[in-house]
């Protein structure tokens, strides 16, 4: 039986996101995963996503709307099967070319090297 590697699983998911490889990203996600996104990006938004299809739609929307120039995990805290990541991202809105910068906190729960739960709190801050 493979050892659960929560931090490694989240790192693989981030690496796939950075290069826009949604298939590799979804390889890190459990079929019954539940994701919750709470943000103000730029208006208050809450999304509850279930399963790989929901997660795919979430990331397709990000890649369709945003041109990311930075995506940084600044601090990672590991506690058992949970990984908490503080970070940020910046870039431009594809529709308008306007710059944006967001800061976020994400919590992942990983079981058998699959992300079973994610919660993200994201806020837009002034562009750099």
N, C-alpha and C positions, 0 to 999 in steps of 0.2 A: 504494500500500500504506500502511495506517495505521501510524503510529508507536506502538510499545508504550509504554504509560503505566502502569507497575506501581503507583505510589503513587496515581494517580487511580482505577485500577480497584479497589484496596482501599478507598479512601475512598467510592466509589460503593456497594460491598458493605456497608460499615458504615452508610451513610446509609439503605439499604434495610432493614437489620436494625433500626435504631433505630425505624422506623415500622412494623415487622412486615410489610413487603412482600416475601414470599418469592419471588414471580415476578421482581421486579426484582433481588433478591439473586442468584437463579439465573442471571440474564442475564450476570453477571460470572464465572460458573463454567464451565470447560471440561467438555464431555460426559464425558471420561475422567479427571476430576480424582481425586486421592487425598488424603484428609484423615485426619490422626491427631490424636486428642484424648487427652491424659493429664492426669488431674486427681484432686483429692481434694475432692469437692464434694457431700456431706461425706465419702463413703467413696472409697477409691482406685478409679479407673475408667480403663480404656483402651478407646478405640473406634477402629476403622479403617473409614473410609467410602470408598466408591468411586462415582463418577458423581454426576450431579445428583440422582438419587433418594435416594442415601445422605445427601447434604448436606441435602436437604429434610427427611428424617426427623430428622436431627440438630437442625435449627433448630425444627422443629415440637415436638420434645421440650422444648427450652428454653422456647419460648413457652407451652407447656402447663403447665410446672412453675413458672416464675418470673414474678414481676411486677417488671420492672426499673425502678428509679428513676434510676439513673445507669449510663452506659456510656461510658467515657472512654479514648481513645487518648492516653496521656501523652507518649510518645516514639516517633518513627518514624525508622527507619534504612533508607536505600535504598542498595543495592549491586547495580548491574546490574539483572537481572530479579527480584531478591529484595527483599522488604519485610519488615522485622522491626518489630513493634509491641509496646511494653510498655504495659499499661493495666490497667484494673480495672472492676468493675461492682458494683452493690449493689441491694438491693431486698428483697422478701419472697418466701417460699415460698408459693405459692398454696394448697397443701393445709393448711398449719398457721398461716400468717400470721407465721411466725418470720422475723426479719431475717437477711440474709446479706451478706457482702462478699467478693468474690474479687479476686485479683490474677493477672494472666496475662502470658505472652509468646507471641506468635504469629509464625510465619514463613510468608510467602506467596511462591510463585514464580509469576510472571505471564508468559505468552507470548501475543502477539497480543491483548492486553487481556482475557485470560481467565485465571482462577486455575487453574493446573494442579496445584498442590500446596500443602497447608497443614499445619502442625504447630503444636499449641497445648499449652502447659504451664500448668495452672490450679491455683491453690491457694486454699482458703477461709481467710480470716483473720477475726479477731473483727469483729463488726458495729460500725459507727461509733457 
